[in-house]
Amino acid sequence: MEQPPSPPPPPPPTSPGLGKAGVVPSRRLGTVRGGPMSSPPERRARLSSPGTSRQFSEAREEVRRRLRDLIEGNRVMIFSKSYCPHSTRVKELFSSLGIDYNILELDQVDDGANVQEVLTEISNQKTVPNIFVNKVHMGGCDRTFQAHQNGLLQKLLQEDVAHDYDLIIIGGGSGGLSCAKEAANLGKKVMVLDFVVPSPQDTTWGLGGTCVNVGCVPKKLMHQAALLGQALQDSRKFGWAYNQQVKHNWEAMTEAIQNHISSLNWGYRLTLREEGVAYVNSYGEFVEPHKIKATSKKGQETFYTAAKFVIATGERPRYLGIPGDKEYCITSDDLFSLPYCPGRTLVVGASYVALECAGFLAGLGLDVTVMVRSILLRDFDQEMAEKVGSYMEQHGVKFLRKFIPVTVQQLEKGSPGILKVMARSTEGPETVEGIYNTVLLAVGRDSCTRKMGLEKIGVKINEKNGKIPVNDVEQTNVPHVYAIGDVLEGKPELTPVAIQAGKLLARRLFGASSEKCDYTNVPTTVFTPLEYGCCGLSEEKAIEVYNKENIEVYHTLFWPLEWTVAGRDNNTCYAKIICNKFDSDRVIGFHILGPNAGEITQGFTAAMKCGLTKQQLNDTIGIHPTCGEIFTTLQITKSSGLDITQKGC
Amino acid sequence: MMAAMAVVVLRGPRGHFRWRVPTCTRGVRGAASPAGGQQDFDLLVIGGGSGGLACAKEAAQLGKKVAVTDYVEPSPQGTRWGLGGTCVNVGCIPKKLMHQAALLGDMIRDAHHYGWEVAQPVQHDWNKMAEAVQNHVKSLNWGHRVQLQDRKVKYFNIKASFVDKHTVCGVTKSGKETLLSADHIVIATGGRPKYPTHIEGASEYGITSDDIFWLKESPGKTLVVGASYVALECAGFLTGIGLDTTVMMRSIPLRGFDQQMSSLVTEHMESHGTRFLKGCVPSRIEKLPAGQLQVTWDDHASGKEGTGIFDTVLWAIGRVPETRNLNLEKAGVNTNPKNQKILVDAQEATSVPHIFAIGDVAEGRPELTPTAIMAGKLLAQRLYGKSSALMDYSNVPTTVFTPLEYGCVGLSEEEAVTVHGQEHVEVYHAYYKPLEFTVAERDASQCYIKMWGLLYTGNADSGHPSYLLRGGGQAAHLQAFRPGPYCDRLLRLKHHPCQTEGTHVPSPTRRLLSQLDPGLTDLGASPGDSRRHPWSTVCPAGMAPGSIQLTPVP
């Protein structure tokens, strides 16, 4: 359904001091300094080198870029000084015309003088007020009033209507929605296009993207269901007594989870409406640099134009390209809303998606086999990955290593049916075949970038993987087209990263901010039966970057108190940190395998962002008795080769 | 009821005698001829709890000749236990395990929402739990003794008291005396629960946290008197395993903790089934013919007297340091006359330079196991030249393991305001709903998070967060939020989806948006309304599951 998007209706500013998005608290304007200038003194000190003049010119360039963004991003941009009577007159003029404007008060910015200099370079005008209308330099107070009288101003203002929207975002996932909301907050006219192409098994879903519908949210809930199964087993050891016969009902769980997801979909639509963001449930495709074709489910085509675009279309699961895969296999797109219990399941792949799904399916009592081509959890710390795998193996998940499927045949239809999988060894001629109810492919994900007309407007993608290369401000090679989230090349594919990037992008485009998304030290957690949380570098990466002799690895096995009485595995949970010996033993990698790893890792990430060192960890008091306290008492280094198994307590 | 009280005797069937025998013989010899039998050590630690053991082991590691004395005076109800002190035997360890038992009860209730078909009735068996917990504790006692032996620390199961500045006399259970002397002496005797002095029947019929974990039979309908964290934790797990539990509190809950958080804790407990008698003080306890206890109390609000019948009365009205029987005056060690705690300086030294005190017995120290451990270790390191580092008692994190866990570090809001002034303190906060609560249809009304920071934060070294977290063992992560410099800058990229995320989203401040309500944020649900705070510098996100809007305190 197409909704005529109503522009956000901010009342015309009543006093010069209250121009909508224009008046920004001065603290925030400080960010105009941007880049290296706003770095903390400590970091700057470390950076300081012969290149100070280069740094200065970089800073200058940054200011110039910011100013250009302000001028281009605002219909009316006024550079003024808060005490200047001429500035006040201009503001009153625009207010009386009912026109929104943005103001930068040079006397309230920390480096106003600097800004004014650059502004002079840009506009050849030294004084304030300095007014731009639709990117055109208007001049000062007198020139503006003159333009108002002779009609030039009105004409300039009208040209703005050339585009339907200030911003169109393609893709209503975490990143797209966050960007849309923020842009709308900043007073921009924003549209979000979101369309879910049905999976080969015909699964579709609502607004919110992968995370909400077929990712983080349902998987964590199914993981929780599996953990509760474990809790039920533990509970008897803690004195709880009830009938031994406990069964799991897949349909009941899936319905509860899908209900929750529907409420989230609904919530997102509501928010977009409240924010004044136009939401169109259509497939977006570029036809011209500033024009997009939106095709609805019924095939109806509508065209929209915008000044700027953000691509946030994310990724979808990859198929193998073998006989029977699209016909009979499912992916994570289908699993969470599967109307029947998958039964005996083969999970193909060893990505975190594969291991998480295999983990909770096994936790719900299903017979699960994971077929692994080479290694587990590529790009994660391999020692941790192997520990994740071996815990799963001890808890009933079968691993078939160094095999790849060749064909999938249906032996019997049904819910679930019966499938025969033929697989061959990656190391020789050996083949195996197996019978399963369900085959879940989790062999990677592909960016949704190839069918959206990017070639028509010249946006470059990496032809190999379809990912979009961007610069450090998420800009593609086409200046008015930006990209965020999983479609980005070389960036973490994580919801919070996309959210952060989207929001900061909107602020840079339409607000007085220059803050860039920091993609370093991004924590993550793999919600396998035994959770694995990490932040910073894997041991392999650390060795690659710093060399083995320059790092120290501290590690230990531990036994959560709750596991003792429950009689669960000793010497299974594991904690490891990697320190840079030549930088005060700074923690550059944090890894934990244990219950609540996500919660624990989150906290330590904050500490790592502050430059956590081993000494600071040692000086930190533990909370007793918890798992997290293990990090305050790490003593054994890996290089010492000392035993880390826990004896007794 | 009380007849069922566990009397735990260390002499189990597992051959503890093997140690005790030589110790005793020496003790006997010592008693027979003190001059000849006196044993000399570099370091003598009185008290084998967390702090004492850590100190002793560290000193032994540094090559010193070390002795530890430990003696558990039976509680008025006759309960006693093994080596390891309060934490291991009658504190952190058993309480967290019983807390876990209670949490598992919640999980069994959650399970059916997640598709698990659990047949009713679901019942809880105290004996089974208690036995499992006690067995674990006993294995820890054993482990501590092995560790001491491994490190060649001499262990004496004797009750020690000072003879002079360098000498301590120890008495075994059977009355044999031993004289021990040392160059340095560390007092780490900890504390024991307080009994009320003027309440008829209090010590006769009441039990304390010294007893509850060692009960062989279920305490049944229980009255918990007090509102300390011990009181609330015990009441919380008793309720959680299905017992009818009432908390009687005189004034405020969790004195010394942030009071807003404390009231959320008790609010949640009330909604969870714990009864509260507020503003009430017990006046007497009588035993009824059937064995139950009739408690009479004064209700200060109404001025009336109330009565109730319980199976068990648990006193949790505070703890007193174990200093009275140490003959401290013979050594010249000064205590605070008000609370009998030992006065110490930054080096942990008492008024006598070679005598030190660590842990709960020392004046002005947080009564927490990890602080005692670290203080003990650092003390040994300073004494024997490994380091000169002093113990830093600031920013010690802690967690109250009530049904909804409450973790905090740094100052409470009250303290922050007192120290820095209302006008300089900004509080960020949010209600939130853990993703797991949604499907389980759990009430998240009290899931709440807050942190505060100084305004005008050129020096943002005070972003001390304090949190209220959901139940479920999530307190562990708090570990990492020990405030340090740059707290304002650290809050950047978040995890997903887990509760901790909330701490990374400090958005608006009370100052500019004081009229706003810290609306409920559904973790993994309702998109936050970032329009309220378009200028926020960190992350209003909101759209994403898992993100929390921290909105201002009204």
Chai-1 contact restraints between the chains, C-beta under 6 A:
chainA,res_idxA,chainB,res_idxB,connection_type,confidence,min_distance_angstrom,max_distance_angstrom,comment,restraint_id
A,P25,B,W535,contact,1.0,0.0,6.0,A-B,restraint_1
A,R28,B,W535,contact,1.0,0.0,6.0,A-B,restraint_2
A,S174,B,A544,contact,1.0,0.0,6.0,A-B,restraint_3
A,L177,B,M543,contact,1.0,0.0,6.0,A-B,restraint_4
A,S178,B,A541,contact,1.0,0.0,6.0,A-B,restraint_5
A,S178,B,M543,contact,1.0,0.0,6.0,A-B,restraint_6
A,K181,B,S530,contact,1.0,0.0,6.0,A-B,restraint_7
A,N185,B,S530,contact,1.0,0.0,6.0,A-B,restraint_8
A,N185,B,R531,contact,1.0,0.0,6.0,A-B,restraint_9
A,N185,B,P534,contact,1.0,0.0,6.0,A-B,restraint_10
A,V212,B,P545,contact,1.0,0.0,6.0,A-B,restraint_11
A,C216,B,H496,contact,1.0,0.0,6.0,A-B,restraint_12
A,C216,B,P497,contact,1.0,0.0,6.0,A-B,restraint_13
A,V217,B,G524,contact,1.0,0.0,6.0,A-B,restraint_14
A,V217,B,P545,contact,1.0,0.0,6.0,A-B,restraint_15
A,K220,B,L435,contact,1.0,0.0,6.0,A-B,restraint_16
A,K220,B,P497,contact,1.0,0.0,6.0,A-B,restraint_17
A,L221,B,V439,contact,1.0,0.0,6.0,A-B,restraint_18
A,Q224,B,E436,contact,1.0,0.0,6.0,A-B,restraint_19
A,A225,B,Y114,contact,1.0,0.0,6.0,A-B,restraint_20
A,A225,B,G115,contact,1.0,0.0,6.0,A-B,restraint_21
A,L228,B,M107,contact,1.0,0.0,6.0,A-B,restraint_22
A,L228,B,D110,contact,1.0,0.0,6.0,A-B,restraint_23
A,L228,B,A111,contact,1.0,0.0,6.0,A-B,restraint_24
A,L228,B,Y114,contact,1.0,0.0,6.0,A-B,restraint_25
A,A231,B,L104,contact,1.0,0.0,6.0,A-B,restraint_26
A,A231,B,M107,contact,1.0,0.0,6.0,A-B,restraint_27
A,L232,B,A111,contact,1.0,0.0,6.0,A-B,restraint_28
A,S235,B,L104,contact,1.0,0.0,6.0,A-B,restraint_29
A,S235,B,I108,contact,1.0,0.0,6.0,A-B,restraint_30
A,K237,B,A132,contact,1.0,0.0,6.0,A-B,restraint_31
A,F238,B,A101,contact,1.0,0.0,6.0,A-B,restraint_32
A,F238,B,L104,contact,1.0,0.0,6.0,A-B,restraint_33
A,F238,B,M129,contact,1.0,0.0,6.0,A-B,restraint_34
A,G239,B,A101,contact,1.0,0.0,6.0,A-B,restraint_35
A,G239,B,H124,contact,1.0,0.0,6.0,A-B,restraint_36
A,G239,B,D125,contact,1.0,0.0,6.0,A-B,restraint_37
A,G239,B,K128,contact,1.0,0.0,6.0,A-B,restraint_38
A,G239,B,M129,contact,1.0,0.0,6.0,A-B,restraint_39
A,W240,B,H124,contact,1.0,0.0,6.0,A-B,restraint_40
A,A241,B,Q123,contact,1.0,0.0,6.0,A-B,restraint_41
A,A241,B,D125,contact,1.0,0.0,6.0,A-B,restraint_42
A,Y242,B,V118,contact,1.0,0.0,6.0,A-B,restraint_43
A,Y242,B,V122,contact,1.0,0.0,6.0,A-B,restraint_44
A,N243,B,A119,contact,1.0,0.0,6.0,A-B,restraint_45
A,V246,B,W116,contact,1.0,0.0,6.0,A-B,restraint_46
A,V246,B,V118,contact,1.0,0.0,6.0,A-B,restraint_47
A,K247,B,E117,contact,1.0,0.0,6.0,A-B,restraint_48
A,H248,B,G115,contact,1.0,0.0,6.0,A-B,restraint_49
A,H248,B,W116,contact,1.0,0.0,6.0,A-B,restraint_50
A,N249,B,G115,contact,1.0,0.0,6.0,A-B,restraint_51
A,N249,B,E117,contact,1.0,0.0,6.0,A-B,restraint_52
A,A252,B,G115,contact,1.0,0.0,6.0,A-B,restraint_53
A,M253,B,Y114,contact,1.0,0.0,6.0,A-B,restraint_54
A,M253,B,G115,contact,1.0,0.0,6.0,A-B,restraint_55
A,A256,B,H113,contact,1.0,0.0,6.0,A-B,restraint_56
A,A256,B,V439,contact,1.0,0.0,6.0,A-B,restraint_57
A,H260,B,T438,contact,1.0,0.0,6.0,A-B,restraint_58
A,H260,B,V439,contact,1.0,0.0,6.0,A-B,restraint_59
A,L264,B,A525,contact,1.0,0.0,6.0,A-B,restraint_60
A,G267,B,S526,contact,1.0,0.0,6.0,A-B,restraint_61
A,G267,B,P527,contact,1.0,0.0,6.0,A-B,restraint_62
A,Y268,B,P527,contact,1.0,0.0,6.0,A-B,restraint_63
A,T271,B,P527,contact,1.0,0.0,6.0,A-B,restraint_64
A,T495,B,H496,contact,1.0,0.0,6.0,A-B,restraint_65
A,T495,B,A544,contact,1.0,0.0,6.0,A-B,restraint_66
A,P496,B,L493,contact,1.0,0.0,6.0,A-B,restraint_67
A,P496,B,K494,contact,1.0,0.0,6.0,A-B,restraint_68
A,P496,B,H496,contact,1.0,0.0,6.0,A-B,restraint_69
A,I499,B,A541,contact,1.0,0.0,6.0,A-B,restraint_70
A,I499,B,A544,contact,1.0,0.0,6.0,A-B,restraint_71
A,Q500,B,L493,contact,1.0,0.0,6.0,A-B,restraint_72
A,D518,B,R492,contact,1.0,0.0,6.0,A-B,restraint_73
A,V522,B,L493,contact,1.0,0.0,6.0,A-B,restraint_74
A,P523,B,H495,contact,1.0,0.0,6.0,A-B,restraint_75
A,L561,B,K96,contact,1.0,0.0,6.0,A-B,restraint_76
A,E562,B,Q100,contact,1.0,0.0,6.0,A-B,restraint_77
A,T564,B,H136,contact,1.0,0.0,6.0,A-B,restraint_78
A,V565,B,L97,contact,1.0,0.0,6.0,A-B,restraint_79
A,V565,B,A132,contact,1.0,0.0,6.0,A-B,restraint_80
A,V565,B,H136,contact,1.0,0.0,6.0,A-B,restraint_81
A,N596,B,G473,contact,1.0,0.0,6.0,A-B,restraint_82
A,N596,B,Q474,contact,1.0,0.0,6.0,A-B,restraint_83
A,N596,B,A476,contact,1.0,0.0,6.0,A-B,restraint_84
A,G598,B,H495,contact,1.0,0.0,6.0,A-B,restraint_85
A,G598,B,C498,contact,1.0,0.0,6.0,A-B,restraint_86
A,E599,B,Q474,contact,1.0,0.0,6.0,A-B,restraint_87
A,E599,B,H477,contact,1.0,0.0,6.0,A-B,restraint_88
A,E599,B,C498,contact,1.0,0.0,6.0,A-B,restraint_89
A,E599,B,T500,contact,1.0,0.0,6.0,A-B,restraint_90
A,I600,B,A476,contact,1.0,0.0,6.0,A-B,restraint_91
A,I600,B,H477,contact,1.0,0.0,6.0,A-B,restraint_92
A,Q602,B,H477,contact,1.0,0.0,6.0,A-B,restraint_93
A,Q602,B,H495,contact,1.0,0.0,6.0,A-B,restraint_94
A,Q602,B,T500,contact,1.0,0.0,6.0,A-B,restraint_95
A,G603,B,H477,contact,1.0,0.0,6.0,A-B,restraint_96
A,G603,B,A480,contact,1.0,0.0,6.0,A-B,restraint_97
A,G603,B,F481,contact,1.0,0.0,6.0,A-B,restraint_98
A,G603,B,T500,contact,1.0,0.0,6.0,A-B,restraint_99
A,F604,B,A480,contact,1.0,0.0,6.0,A-B,restraint_100
A,A606,B,L490,contact,1.0,0.0,6.0,A-B,restraint_101
A,A607,B,A480,contact,1.0,0.0,6.0,A-B,restraint_102
A,K609,B,L490,contact,1.0,0.0,6.0,A-B,restraint_103
A,C610,B,G484,contact,1.0,0.0,6.0,A-B,restraint_104
A,C610,B,Y486,contact,1.0,0.0,6.0,A-B,restraint_105
A,C610,B,L490,contact,1.0,0.0,6.0,A-B,restraint_106
A,T620,B,R482,contact,1.0,0.0,6.0,A-B,restraint_107
A,I621,B,P370,contact,1.0,0.0,6.0,A-B,restraint_108
A,I621,B,T371,contact,1.0,0.0,6.0,A-B,restraint_109
A,I621,B,V396,contact,1.0,0.0,6.0,A-B,restraint_110
A,G622,B,P370,contact,1.0,0.0,6.0,A-B,restraint_111
A,I623,B,P397,contact,1.0,0.0,6.0,A-B,restraint_112
A,I623,B,T399,contact,1.0,0.0,6.0,A-B,restraint_113
A,I623,B,L478,contact,1.0,0.0,6.0,A-B,restraint_114
A,I623,B,Q479,contact,1.0,0.0,6.0,A-B,restraint_115
A,H624,B,C92,contact,1.0,0.0,6.0,A-B,restraint_116
A,H624,B,T369,contact,1.0,0.0,6.0,A-B,restraint_117
A,H624,B,P370,contact,1.0,0.0,6.0,A-B,restraint_118
A,P625,B,C92,contact,1.0,0.0,6.0,A-B,restraint_119
A,P625,B,K96,contact,1.0,0.0,6.0,A-B,restraint_120
A,T626,B,A475,contact,1.0,0.0,6.0,A-B,restraint_121
A,T626,B,A476,contact,1.0,0.0,6.0,A-B,restraint_122
A,C627,B,A476,contact,1.0,0.0,6.0,A-B,restraint_123
A,G628,B,A476,contact,1.0,0.0,6.0,A-B,restraint_124
A,G628,B,H477,contact,1.0,0.0,6.0,A-B,restraint_125
A,G628,B,Q479,contact,1.0,0.0,6.0,A-B,restraint_126
A,E629,B,Q479,contact,1.0,0.0,6.0,A-B,restraint_127
A,G648,B,G143,contact,1.0,0.0,6.0,A-B,restraint_128
A,C649,B,L140,contact,1.0,0.0,6.0,A-B,restraint_129
A,C649,B,G143,contact,1.0,0.0,6.0,A-B,restraint_130
